Amino acid sequence: MGTLRTLLLIACAFRLAAQPTLGRDDRWREDIAALAGIIQQRHPDPVRNVSREQLATAFETLSAQVPTLADYQIVLGMNRALALMGDAHTALGAFGAAAGVRFFPLRLRHFAGGWYAVEANARLTAALGKRLLRIEGRPIEEIMEQVAKLIPHENDQWVLANAGNYLISPEVLHTLGVVADRNAAAAYNFEGGLTLTARIEGGTLFRYPRPGAPDPPLSQRNREYFYWFRWLEQEQLLYIKYDVCQQDPALPMAEMARQALAAVPAGRPLRFVIDLRDNTGGNSAVTLELLNTLGEAFASGRIQVRDAYGIIGRNTFSSGLLAALELRSSGVVQLLGETAGQPPNHFGDVFSFTLPNSRIGGQVSTREFRNPTIPGDLTPDIPVDYTIEDWAAQRDAYLDAILRRP
């Protein structure tokens, strides 16, 4: 079997065969072949970043290894094959219930300087705020090199946005050879000589920091909203948090934008911020409603713009990325934060699918987006580091950097 077309034919043969039931191995082989066929049929250029032979070999090798692999290893193996394509939009739901992947009661986040524990159950709270150095004695940098191969991505930022879940999964660690058994505990080594043993167990997760008077930054509030605003009177700044490119049926984007502008005192030179750091996409038409409503107010002269910023980060992706590009192209808005999780030249407009036997869902790109003016990543005009010290102090390094500007 030398091509993806061969695998597609295998999938068709399985479906047409007069077998009332397939065995476990054949069901997985059919899913692998079905995935390869979907890629061939739907993706505009699956071999842009990998040879046709390499991609076909990845699927064929995985199919041959099915009898020796656990179900979760097969799912992760399919994503490993997809990752060769260098397309972050084309991926499987590796952490769905059907995949059988679990998590230790620990949450990790990458800051400037490394990976830190930001949530933990009661038994692991000593790790909160501390930098992770090793898992089972293996340096975190070495493990991250292997984790990156399991995550379909176009730049390292998207790996950092997603790798936290991989680092706390016993199934992932077993697949990578970090632990010998998916049911075994794992030793996490933190700075200061702290070693804690994580195991699958319940219990409340406690978030870091734990101040007596919690006052989280604006960017961490109202996460149930697609978008919202706050007029900051003292700072004379209109802050708009835009997390999901999707219409809120109870508050359309245009109405939210009108309310935001109405909150600005007449005659005040306006500083405004559109925060896209957590916007992983959706429908770009929603962004146009926001920009058109703001643009009409500026054009009318009622609102005078003093300066304007867009905040971007590793989770700025898909339609969220396109929103950031629209802001920059206005010539008025400067981008601040960290490099986005996807370059302007990318694949997207996904087709969603479900594999026939495992019922695991996924998506595949159907369109290529080109932006010749930005050949590489979307980097901020004003780069700002976000440190664990900022997080501990409940300080938003990005918004603070804007407020400090003259």
ABEGO torsion letter per residue (X at the ends): XABAAAAAAAAAAAAABBBABBBAAAAAAAAAAAAAAAAAAABABAAAABBAAAAAAAAAAAAAAAAABBAAAAAAAAAAAAAAAGBAABBBBAABAAAGBBBBBBBBBBBBGEBBBABBBAAAAAABGBBBABBGGBBAAAAAAAAAAABBBABAAAAAAAAAAAAABAAAAAAAGABABAABBBBBBBBGGBBBBBBBBBEBBBBOBBBABBBBBAAABGAABABBBBBBAAAGBBBBBBABBBBBAABBAAAAAAAAAAABBBGBBBBBBBBAAABAEEBAAAAAAAAAAAAAAAAAGABBBABBBBBBBAABBEAAAAAAAAAAAAGABBBBEBBBABBABBBBGBBBBBBAAAGBBBBBBABBBBBAABABBBBBABBBBBBAAAAAAGBBAAAAAAAABX
